């Protein structure tokens, strides 16, 4: 039966407290930052409680009022001393009851970063009671526990003075008493109050700021766009589209000093002297003639056909046809013969479309033998026309 009555009274108290909180809190400004209510020193709080005493006390429900003083330790914990007094009308024959309550409570706060935050409280109580009409006095002690909410009303500019409102519901149990055989009595209280904080404000929690993603590193410059960044590029002005090696320099497959992009003769043998387009500068074509003749043989014409094709393909090449003779005959005759032999070669090449600006003709007579004119074989080697490149000479 007692448990049923206690449950009913607890429900009544919670409903009343909720109504008070809703009514009181609805009109309060919540603009102040919740961190301002966390003050790391002392506070005082005048309180007003609706009080539902134990039915065994045989008194009416009424109001109690009092004062709490405490201190916060950090953002979550607090210790509080309280004093509460109330006068209650008694049933006929029992007399009125006066109660003075002294308490020591610990408080545990949750979510102080919110505008309204909850807390729980529990502690010990000492009660002095009297029934003046019956000349009865007594004291006792017990425990109490409850829960509440708190929020800011006002904060000073320095955050050292803060006014908050608080609302709470708690129950106290008398474990030992000398008045009305109080052991086991349970009183329910629902209260509202103002809390005045004084002292240094708690440090505000550092706002959670997401670290900005590091700015992407600027891509290393590759000024010529060859795929090799400038710090590693030993050839920083490579033309667009050129194939390069790991150093950013154009490829030169035959290592002749002419890059593949410009090399018309990409397979030149190592060590060969080449022109600006990578072809052999020292290549020569040798044609031989019969004694005292400037007529081209069919074999000579086949050779010159190949020369003409190369000259048409390699349009930058220029050359000279150098005519020579053996020592048979007079020097003047040999000079004229060497010139006719060179001219015969030029005429044939011109007939194949090689312009006169590409090739010139010169005769040296018998002055530049390559073999001994005292022998038949030597004289055969000296009767010749040699085709030689001249564009390489112009590069020097």
Secondary structure, DSSP 8 states (H G I E B T S, - for coil): -HHHHHHHHHHHHHHHHHHHHHHHHHTS---S-GGGG-BSSEEEEEEEEEEE--GGG-B--EEEEEEEEEEEETTTEEEEEEEEEEEE-B-TTT--EEEEEEEEEEEEE--TTSSEEEEEEEEEEEEEEEEGGGTEEEEEEEEEEEEEEEEEEEE-TTSSEEEEEEEEEEEEEEEEESSSS-TT-EEEEEEEEEEEEES-B---------------------TT-SSS-GGG-SSTT--TT--B-TTS-B--TT-SSS-TTT-SSTT--TT--B-TTS-BSS-EEEEE--TT-----HHHHHHHHHHHHHHHHSTT--EEEEEE--SSS-HHHHHHHHHHHHHHHHHHHHHTT--TTTEEEEE-TTSS-SS-TTSHHHHHHHSEEEEEE-HHHHH-
